Amino acid sequence: MESITGAMVGREREQEVLSEFVTAAEGRALVLRGDTGVGKSALLDHAAALAAGERHRVVRAAGVEAESQLPFAGLHQFLYPLLPHIDRLDDGHREVFDVVFGRGEDSPPSVMTLGIAVLDVLSLAASQQPVLLVLDDGQWLDTASIEVCGFVGRRLTGSSVKLLVGLRSDVSSGFDTAALPQLAVTTLSEKASEQLLDLRHPGLDPVVRRLVLDEAQGNALALLELPPHVPRGGLPTDNREALSGYPGVPLPQRLQQVYGDRIRALGAAVRTELLRGALDGVGAGTAARHPRGTRYRMLNADEAAAGGLLDVDPLSGDFVFRHPLVRSTVVQLATPNERRAAHAALAQVHREDVERRATHLAAATVDPDEEVAAALEAAAESVTRRGGAMVAVSWLTRAAELSERPEERSRRLGDAAFVAGHAGLLGQARQLVGSGSTPGGHSPASVVAAAYAALYEDGDVRSSRRHVVAAIENLRDNGVQDSHEVLTRLINLLLAINQYASDEAAWERTHALLDTLGDLVPAHSRIYQDAWGDVVRRGSGVRERVENAFAALRDPEPWDITRLGVAAYHVDVLGQYRPLLERALDRESGTGAMATSMTMLHQIMLDQLAVGEWDEAERTGQRCLELATSHRHMLFAHHARAYLGLLAAMRGHSDRARRLQAAVDAWARPRGVGFLTQIADATGATAALTEGDYEAAYLHAIGITPPGTFTPYAHQAPRTLLDLVEAALHTGRHEEARTHALAARQARLPDISPRLAVVTHGALAMTATDPAEADHHYHRAETHPAASTFPYELARIRLAHGIHLRHAHGRKAARLPLTLATETFERLGAPAWAERSRAELRAAGATPLASSAHLATLTWQERRIAGLAAGGLTNKEIGARMHLSPRTVSSHLYRVFPKLGITSRAALRDALGKLPDGQDA
């Protein structure tokens, strides 16, 4: 029988598009999308032949359902023929591919890193001759490979590489959102259908011919395969269902029945060969070009080839399935025992591949088998490190089912639930812990998963803490052994709960509990204990411990990275590890640890906030909010809202900041989530400072910590040091400001983190009464090696320094720090701070360039208050007229001054006179 792709009829439009695609001067990508059997594979073959004629190198791959859960399995097909070019890369780039070929021990590279490396390899290959990558059945490609292919496909312009992908329209995949150009492959026209049918099956009875045309409805595969299976005689010609032989059966299923008839006619040995090939993902059509040794090689299957079920790959000489429907039909027709026997044989074929061997063993096994369960557990650990946490959940669940001992079953279900929780599958985690509970109580593993669900979904810090503490105490009292993984998970979860609660009494009880465990508490958990709780009192040496822990990481789980990342945030060295976080985030997105991805997004946003990348921080925060909301992780959703509110406050978007502040506070305060209520208070303080409402800023700041001390276990207490000091100074509370600055020095905050060093020296300078002391601390703050990595705080310190210099040393001395502060505020996108700084520059005798936003418009109330003040009324008199307190009037005037570009009440009349008519908002 001729190959299915032996004729091209009725595809003139598609052939023209493909000809233009292949002969184009530079690289591009194209996706062919159509129904099963419509002719996509024939068009891919046609494009490959055109490319070969144009002296292109053609590299082919095919997605197969059997490999859709194995990370990078598809990419391996594309890269294997290019190994000589990979070997030409330098060591750093070559190591990127180790995870794809299963040779490396390091963490998997990010999509971007791997994508760039693939582009480098393709560039090397294309330097010798143009390259065409052809992928059939792309919908079955694993997620990791799809992401890399999408990344590469969008960046081929200017190269000599082209990517052509065939997709089934009835199966969703990651290519649906890859933003690659598409060509719809529709059914053949009536005329083309007749031509193809007459070409391949000449001399058909007219009635049968008409029936085939009507049944096929332009589907090329149906036109080729149905005619031999339509009854030729003995039936009434007006009974169309009887004539078709498959009444009421949809076309794809009808074609499977056609193939099924041929498969049943084969001998048992040949059916066994086909089944092994199908279960191992042997490809279909000429796209099935796999590296020798990576697939089961079907032997002695000439009978199947003669029956139109197999073709022969012209390059390798191996048998391949004629069409994907043949492969799926082979599997469907096999009995359960036949499938298990085939999987057992395939496990031996892949005995050197941890993941493939384990999946085949699991499918071959019915009764509990500890060896198979252990193999699946090892495969789950392997795939988790390769970014496949969701796959790991299913493998660990199957490992639990095959466990011989109840305690092993419970442990593995707990492991599955733990990974499911981090993958964002909280509902599945709850089901797993329910099925893994021991009679008469809850297992420690089930407590971990249940507490994670309660914490993530509803911010339940109270009951989750009680359950976790009880589980830890139970393990301790029962004589837990060293290296108890569930105990470590419970300890780390308790520390996370305490961080969110920010409750002093709970933290002190936790310290006492962990002290009773002694060396059972891992070194990393001790870092979390000191960094996540009270960095002021326990932060000495934490930064060095965090740096050493990161340096020692080898093949980490995703949650190992984020936990140390949280510790790095608390000591302000997170920026060093942002590349690692970004790589891990790329790896986990889609199929990995989704809950952990949310924490990674939080941490990336925090670093973007710190270094002044505020536009990027906004996008990261919104991405995290959408991800958390879609997974119903309300704790992380409100965590994202809290940071977005803080960012809005820093930028002067006060209305949005206060809306987010109110939403976070209303959700977090009743639940006792102090970590978030503190951020809400910090948002209020920042918004008020930005507006010049220093009284409100002071009240918000002392809600976090009173002046002169740092409330224990309040993570925002040291972080709002500068806010409290500035607000106190502007409201005449000089003693409180000085006391707070001295308390920071007494607490040795500069030794804890670089940011705290900068702001402590800034606070000491602002509150110093001795000009020489002030100059000394301003110099220490502005010349700190890390000062430039905290531009918002540095600009505020420089603004204060400029004001100090203008009064102490004259206007000329003030201009440099004021100019630097103004430039920084402009770059950050903090217009209110920029205008305040510009006003000081003018007072220093400089003429700053006009702000891009220029002077903000006054509200009606601000215009009214400014007019009364310009007329000579005092704040008390203005307040009496407008029914406001004198402090509120003062706050409004503080907001008016930078808007008008002035620094004193005396300048009000002239500034108001320059406003355009009607500028009263």
N, C-alpha and C positions, 0 to 999 in steps of 0.2 A: 504494500500500500504506500502511496506517495505521502510525503510529509505534509502535515497540515499547512505549512507555510509555503507550499509549492507554487501557489498562484496568487497574484495580486490583481483583483478585479474590483472596479468601482471605487478605488481609493486615490483618484487623481488629485483631489484637493490636498489630502494628507501627504501624498508623495511629494507634491510641490513644496509644501511647508517644510518637510523633512529635508528635501534637497537644498533649500535655502539655508536651513539650519546647519547642515553638515558643511556646506561650502562657505559659510560666513567667515569673514577674515579674522574675527576674534571670538573668544570663548563666550558661552552662554549656556543656559539650562532650559529644559522644556519637559513638561509632564504630560503624558498621554493618559487620559482618563476615559474609561468606558466600561460597559457591562461585561460580564463573563462571556467569553467566546466570541466577542464582537470583532476581534482581529488585532488587538493591541500587540500581541507577540509577533505577528507577521509584519507589522509596521516597524517594530524594533529591529527585527531581522533585516528588513529592507534598509533601514538607516545604517545598520552595521555594515551591510554590503556596500552601500554608497561610500561610507567612510573608508573602508578597506581599499576601494577603488581610488580614493583620493590620497592613498598612502598614509592614512591615519593608523595609529595603534588603537585597537579596540579592546577594552577591558570590560568583561561582562560579569554580572552578578545577578542573583535572584533571591528574593525574599521567600522564606519557607516558614510555614506556621510552626513547625517543630522547633524553630530557633528563635521565635519572636520574643522569648523571655530571657535570652542569653545576651547580656550587654556586649556590644561591639562585634557580634557574630557576623552581621552583614558587612560592616566595614572591613573585617578580616578578608572577606572575599575580594574586595576591591584592591586591598593593599598587598595581598600575597604575591600577585604577579609583578609588583613594583618593588619587591625586596631589594634588588640590586641598587636601586636609587636611594632607598632608605639607608643602606649601608654607606652611601656617599655623604650623608649628613654628618655634622659634628656630633660629639658625644651628647651634648645637652639636648639637641633636637632628636637624636636617635632614641634616647631614653624615653621620650614622650610616647613612642609606639610600643614600648614594652608591655604596657597593660593590655593593649589590643591583642597582642600575640601571647599573652599569659606568661611573660618571661620576667616581669618586674615585681618588686615587693613594695614600691612606693605607692602613694595615693594616686588614684586615676587623675589624669589632667582634666582641666575644664574643657567645655565644648570649644571655647575660643582658642585655647592653647592647642588642642588637638586639631581643630579646624585649620589653624594657621600652619601647623606642621604638615598636614595633608596637602595644603596648597603648595608648600615648599617642595614636597615630593613630586606632586603633579607638574610643577614648574620644571624640575629637573628632567622628568620623563618627556615633557613637551619640548624641551630644548633640542631633542634628537628628532622627534617627529610629532605632529599634532596628536592629541589623545582624545578619544571618545569613550566615556564611561556609560555603559548601558545597564540599567537596572530594571528587571521585570518583576512583577508581583511585589512592588515596593510597599504595599500595605502590610505585608508580613515582616518587614524589616524591624529589628529591635529598635526601641525608642532612642537609645544612645546613638546608634548609627544614623537614624533619621535626622537627629539634631545636627550631627556633624555634616551630613550630606546637604541639609538645608543651608547651613552656614557656608559651606564651600560653594554651593550652587548660586548663592547670591553675590559671590565675589569672583566670578570667572571673567568678567569684562577686562579686556586688555591682555588676556592670556591666550594660549592655543589649546585650551582644554574645554570640552563640552560634556554636559551631563544630560542624559536622556532617561526618563523614568516612566515606567508603565504602572498604572494603578487601577484597581477595580473600583467602580463608582459606588458599589453597595457596601464597601467596608471602609470605615473611618480609620485614619492614621495621622501621625504627626505631620505628614506631608500636606495635609489639608490646610495647615496654618504656616507653611514654610515660605509663603509669598513667592513661589516660583511660577513663571509663565505656564499656561496650560493650553492644551489642544484637545478638544472633546472629540472622541472617536465614537461616532454614532453607528446605528445599524445601516446595512446596505440598502440602496434604493431597490425598488421592484425590478427595474431593468438589470441592475448589477447582480441582484440575487439570481435572476434567471440565467445570466451569463455564467456565473460561477457554478451553478447547479448543472448546467448543460456541459460545461467544460469538464467537471469532475465526475459526473454521472450521466453520460450521454445515453440516449435511447430509453429513458424512463417512460413507463406508461403515462399517458397524459393525466389520468386521474391521480396517480401517485405523485406525479410531478407537481400538480396543483396543490395537493395536500401538503407536501413538504414545504412548498413556498409559503403556504398559509401558516403552517405550524412554526416555521423558522423565523418568520417576521423579520427577515434581514439579518439574522444572526449567522455569521459565517461558519462557526463551528457546527451549528445545527444543520446548515445546508450540506456540510461535508459528511456528517455522521449519521443523520437520520435515514437517508434513502434505503440502505440495506436492511433496515429494521421495520419498514412499513410492509404489512401483508400485501402480497401480490394478487391474490385471487380467493374466491370462495366466500367473499363478503359483499353485501350490498354496497354499491358505490355512494348511496346517499347517507350512509351511516358513517359520519366523519370520525366520531370517537372510536368506533370499532376499527376503522381503517388505520387510525394513528397507532393503535396498540396500547396507548397509555392515556385513557380517558381521564380528564380532569387534573392531570399532573402538570405543574409549571415546567417551563422549558429546561432550566438547569437540572431539576430532578429527573426529567425525562432523559437528558443526556447521560446522567449518572446511571440510569437503568440500562441505557445502551451499552455503556462501558461494563456494567455489572454482568450482562449476559456474556460478554467476551471473557471476563475474568473467571466466571464460573466454569467456563469450558476448558480452562487451563489445568494442567496437572498440579498435584499438591506441592511438589518441590518448587515449581515455578511461582506458584502463588506465595510460597514462603519467601522467596527471593524478593518479589515485589513488595510484600508487606514490610520486610526489613528495610528496604530502600525507602518506602513511604514514611515509615516511622522515624527514619534518620534524616529526613528532609532532602533526599535526592531530588535534584531540580527537575524542571519540566521544560522541554523544548531546547533549542540551541542556546538559550540563555544559561543553561545549567553548566557553567564552566567552573568547577570547584577545584581547588588544589588537591592533587592526588594524596590520598590518605586521610582527608578530613571528612569523607563520606563513606558509607557502606557501598562497596562495589557489587552491583548485581551481576551474577555470573549464570551462564547456562540458561539465559532467558530469551533465546531466539524465538521460541514459540509465542511469547508475549509480543515481541517485535513484529512477528508475522501477523499477529492478530490486531495490529494497529494500536497497541497500548504503549509501546516503547519506541523510541528512536535511538539512533546511535550518534553520540557526540562526534562530529568529524575530526576534532582535534585530539581528544583523549582516547576515543574508541570505546568509551564507557556507555552503558545503557542509561538513558534518561527517560523520564516519563514524557509521553507525547503532549500531555496537557495537565495543568494542575487538577482538573476534575478527575483524571484517571487516578492520581495519587490519593485524593480524598475518598474516592470510591473503593479503592483497595482496602483502606483502613475500615470503612464502614461495613464492608462485607465480612471482615474477619471476625471470628468468635473471640470472646474475652480471653480464653485460654491461648488461642493463637497469637493474640496481641501480646500477652504476657511472655510467651516463649520468645517472640521476636525481640522484645525489649531486653530480655535476659541475654540474648546473643549480642545485642548492640552494646550492653554494658561491658562485655568482654572486649569488644572492638575498641571502646573508648576508655579502657582501664587506666590510661595515663592522664585523662582529662577529668579533674575533680567534679566539675559541674555536669558535664554530659553523662559521665558514668553514674552519678547519683540520681539524675532524673530518670535514666533508663532503669536503674535498679528499683527505684520507687514504683515505677509503673509495672514492673515485673513481679512485685511482691504483694501478697494478699495478707498473710498472717504476720503478727509482730516479729520483727527481726532487728536485733540491736545493731548488727553490723550495718544494715541498710540505713537505719535511723541515724547512726553516727556519720555515715557518708553524706546524708542529706544535711545534717547539721554543719558539717565542714563546707559543703557547697553553699549553704546559706551565709556562712561567715565570709566566704570568698566573694559572693555576689554583692553582699552589703558593702564591702570595701571598694567594689567596682561601680557603686552608685545604683544598685538594684535592690533597695530596701523592700519595695513592694513584692518583688519576686521572693526575697528571703522569707517574708511572712508566710507565703504559701508553702515553701519548702520546710520551714520549721513546723508548721502545722501538720504536714504529712509525716515529718520525723516523729512528732508526738504520737500520731496514730499508730506508727510502727514500733513504738517503744515497748519493750518487754516488761519493764517494771513501772509500777504506778508513780513512783517518785521521779523517774526519768520523764515519764509522760507529762507530769505536772510541771517539771522544770522547763521542758521544751515548749509547752504551751505558754508558760510565763515569758520565755524568751520571745516567742512569736508575738505575744501581746505587747511586750516592751518595744519591739521594733515597729509593730503596727501603730502604737501610740506616737512614736517619733515620725512615722510616715504619714501622720495625719488621719489615720483610719481608726478614730476613737470608737466608733460603733463596733467595728470588728474586734478591737482590743477588748471591749467589754464582753463580747460573746466568747472570746478565747479564755478570758479569766473565769467566766462562768463555767465553761466546760472543764477547766483545769482545777476547780476548787476541790479540796479534799473533804471527806465526810466530817461533819462536826465543826467545820470552821473554814477560814480562808487561808490559802497558802500565801507565803510571803510574796511570791511572784504575782499572785492575783491582787494583792494589796498595792504593789507598784503600779500595775496597769490601771486599777480602779482609781487610785489617787491622781495619777496623771490625767485621766479623763475628767475627774472632778475639778482639778486645778485649771486645765486648759479650757474646758467648756464653760465653766461658770465662776472661775476665780475662787473656788471654795478652799480657803487656806486653813479654816478652823477644823472641820471634820477630817480633811485629808491629813493634816498634821497629827491628829490624835491616832488615826489608824496606822500611819507610818511609824510613829513612836512606839506604839504597842507591838508592831511587827519586829522592830529592831530589838526591843527589850526581850521579846520571846526568843528570837534567835540567840541573843546573848546568854539568856538564862538556860537555854538548851545546849550550850557548849558548842557554838558555831566554830567551824574550823577555819584555818587560814585560807585566803584567796576565795572567799565565798562571794560569787558574782552578784547574787541577789541582795546580799547585805550591802555591797557597794552601791548598788542601784538605790536601795532604800536610803542610805546615808546621803547620797547626792540629791535625791528627791527631797529629803527633809531640809537640806540646806537651801534648795531652790524655793521651797514653800516659805521658809523663814525669810528669805530675801524679799519675796513679794509681800509678806506680812509686815516686815520691818518692825516687829514687836520686841521690845527689850527683854521682857520676861521670858518669852518663848525662846529667844536666842540664848539666854543664859541657861535655860534648862537643856537646850541642845548641846551647849558646850559641856555641861556636866555629864550628859549621856555619852557623848563621844569620848570623854575622858575615861569612862568605864570600859570602853572597847580597846583602848590602848593601841597596839600595833595593828589591830584589825582594820583601822581606818587608813585607807591608802594615802600616799603622799599627795596625790592630786587633790583628794578630798580635803586634806588639811589646808591646801592653798585656797580652795573655795571657801572653807570655813572662815579664814582670815580676811579674804578679799570681799566676799559677798555680804558680810555682815557689817562690821564697824571698822572701816579702813583707817579712821582716825586713831583708834586705840590698838588695832591689831595689824596695821598696814606696814609696819617696819620690816623691811627686807622682802616684802611680797613681790615687788617689781622684779627683783633678781630671781626669785623662785619661779615666777611666771615665765621669764625669759629662758631660764634653764629648762623648764618643762616643755616649752615649745621647741627648743633646740633638740630635745631628746625624743620628740614624737617620731615614731616609726609605724607606718601603716595604720593611722588612727581611724577610729570610727568617727562618723560625722559629729556625734554628740560630744566626743572628746575635744574636738576643735572649738565648738561653741562654748563649752563650759570654761575652757581656758580663755576664750575670747571675752567672756563676761568678766573674768578676773582681770584681764588686760585693760578693759574699759575702766574698771574702778581705780586702777593706778595709772590711767592715761597713757598707755603705750599700745593702744589698739591699732594705731596706724601701721605699725611694723608688720602686722599680720593680716592686713586687709587683702593682699593678693591671695593668701591661703584661703581666706574666707570666700573670696569671689570664685576661686577654682572649685571649692567644695560646693558652693551654691549652684554653680553650673552643673556639677555632677549630679546633685540630688534633685534638681528640678524635674518634675514630671514623674519619675519612677522611684525617687529616693525618699529620704527622711523629710517629709514636708513640714512637720512641726519644727524640726531642727532648722529647716530652710527659713522659717519665719524668724527665728532667733538670729540667723545669719544676716537676714535683711535688716533687723533692728540694729545689729552691730555695725554693718556697713553704713547705714544711715547716720549713726552716732559719729562715726569717723568723718563722714562727709560734713556733718554739722560742725565738727571741731575744726577741720582744716579750711572751712569756708566754701565748700562746694554745695551751696544751698539749693541751687536748681536741681542738681542731681539728688540731693537729700530728699527733696519734695517728691521726686519720681520714685525713689526707693521706698519712701514711707507709704505712698499710695499703693504701690505694688504689694507691699506687705499687708496693708489693710484689706485689699481685695482678696489676697490669698487666705488670710485668717478668717475673713467673713465667709468665704465660700466653703471653708472647712468647719465653720461654726466653732472656731477657737476664740471665744469671746475675750479671754484674758489677753491674748496676743493682739486682737483687734483693738481693744482699748489701750493697750501698750503702744500700738502704732499711732492711735489718735493722740495720745499724750505727747509723743515726740513731734507729731505734725503741729500740735498746738504750740509747743515751745518754739518751733521754727517760725510759725506765723507771728508769734510775739516778737522774736528777734528782728523780723523783717518789718515790723510796724503794722501788720495786718491785724489790728486789735480786735475787730469784730469776730473774725474767724477764730482767732486765738481764744477768745472768751467763750465762744460756742463750744469749741472742742474741750476747753478746760471744764466747762460745766457738765458736759456729757461724761467725761472721764470721772470727775468727782462724784457725780450722782450714781455712777455704777460702782466705783471702787470703795467709797467710804462706808456704805452699809455692809460690805463684805469684809471689811478690815484689810483691804489691799493697800497698805501704807506706802508701798513703793510708788504706786500710781498717784495717790493723793498728794505725795510730796512733789511729783512732777507737775501736777495741776497747780499747786501753790507756787512752784518756781515759774510756771507759765504766767500766772497772775503778776508776780513780781517783775518779770521781764517785760510784760506788756505795759505795766505802769511806768517802769523806768524809761521805756522807749517813748512813751507819751509825755514824759516829764511829770507824771503824777507821783511824786516821791513819797507822799504820805501813804498812798495806797501800796506802793512798792514796799515800804517799810513794814506795813502790817502783814503783807503776804510773806515777807522774808522771815519775820519773827514767828510766823506760824509754823515754819520749818524748824527753826532753832532760835533760842533767845540770844541776845548779844552777850559776848564774853564766854560762851561755851559752845560745844557742838553736841547736839542731842545724840545719845547713844543709838546706834543702828539706824540712823536717818541718813541715807546715802546722799541726799541733797544738801545736808548741812554744810559740808566743806565745799560743795560745788557752787553754793550761792554766797560764798564769802564776799565776793566783790559786790554783789547786789545789795546785801545788807549794809555794807560799809558806805556805798554811794548814797543809798536811800537815807541812811542816818545822817550823813553829812549835809545833804540838801535840805533836810528838815530840821537842822539845828541841833541834832543829837550828837555832838562831837565826842562827848565822853563815851557814849555807847559804841560809836564807830571805832575809837581808839582801843577800847577794851577788847573789841572783837578782833581787831588786827593783831593785838598782842597775844590773844588766846591762840590764834593760828600759829604764831611763832613758837609759843610755849608748847603746843601740841606737835611741833616739828613737822608741820605739813610739807615744807619744802623737801624733806627727805623722802616723802611718800611717793610723790609723782611730779613730773615736770610741769604740768599745768598748775598744780597747787603751789609749786615754787614761784611761778610767774605771778599768780594772783595774790599770794601772800606778800611778796615784795611790793606789789602794786598797792595793796591795802595799807601796808606800813608806810609807804611813801605818801599816800593821800591823807593819812591821819597824823603825820609827823608835824610837830610845831617848830622843830628846828629845821631851817632850810637846808643845812648841810646833810642832816639825816634823810630828809626827803630826797635830795639829789642822789644820795648813795643808793637808796632803795629803788628809785626810778631807774637808775643805771643798772642795778642788778636785774630788775624785771625785764628791761628792754634788750639787754645783751645776753639773756639766758640762752643757751644753745637751742632750746626747744621753743623759744618764744614765737618764732614765725609759724609754727605749726598750730598755734591757737590765735588766729588773726583777730577774731572778734574781741577777745579779752585784751589782746595787746593794743588794739586801736583805742579801746576805752581808757586804758592806762596812759597811752600817749596823749589823748585828749586832756585828761586830768593833769598830765605833766606840762602840757602847753599852757594851761591856765595858771599853774603854779609858776612857771618860768616868766610869764608875762607880769605877774605881780612881784616876783622876787628879783628878776634879772632884766626886766624890760621887754618891750614888744619884739625886738629882733630875735632874741633868744628863743622865743616861743614858736617861731614860724615853722621850723623843721618838724618837730613832733606833731604840730597841728596839721601840717601838710600831709605827713605820712598817715595820720589818723583819718583825714578826709578821704584820701585816696583809697584806703582800706575799706571804709564804710561804703564808698561808692561801688567798689568792686564787689563787695558782699551783697549789695542790694539792700542796705539799711538806710533809707532816705532820711528818716527823722534824725538818726545819729549823724549822718553826713551834714545835714543842715545846721545842726548844733555846732559841729566842728567848723563849718564854714563861717558861722557867725563869730566864733572865737578867732578865726584867721583874720576876719575883717577888723576885729577889735585889736589885733596885733599889727595892724597896718598893712596887711597883705591884701591882694585883690584876687581871690580864688576864681577859677573858671566857674561859670554858672553850672548848677547841677542839671543833669539830664531831666530830672523830674521838676526842677525849679522849685519855687516856693509853693508849699502846699496851700490849698485854699482853706479859708477859715470857715468854720461852721457859723450859723447865725448867732449862737450863744457866745462863741469865742469873739466874734466881731463886736457884739454888744459889750462884753466885759472889757475888751481892749479899748473900745471907744470911751467908756466911762473912766478907765484908768488913765488914758491919755488926757482926759479932762481934769485930772487931778484928784479923783476920788480915791480914798484908801480902800483896801480889801474889805474892811468891815462895812464901810458905806456902800460899796458895790453889792456885797452880800445882802445887806438889808433891802436894797432896791429889788434884787432879783431872787430873794428868798433862798439864798445859798449860804453855806458856812464860809467864813474867811479862808479856811484851808482849801475848800473846793475852788474858790476864786483864785487862790494862789496856784493851784494845780493847773487851772485853765491858762493862766498867764505863762506858766512854764512851757506849756505846749504852744502857745502863740509866739513866743520869742523866736524859737528856731524856724517856725514857719515864715516869719517876717524877716529873718536874717539879722536879728538884733540881739543884744545881750542885756539891755537895761530898760527900765520903765521910761526913762527920759527920751528914748528914741522912738517911742510908740507913735507920737503925733506925726512925725515925718514919714515913718513907714506906712502908716495907714493912709496918708495922703497920696502915696504912690500907687496904691491898689487901684486896679481898673474899676470903673463903676459897676455896681451889681455884684461885686465879688464878695458875697456874703453867704454863698452856698445855700 
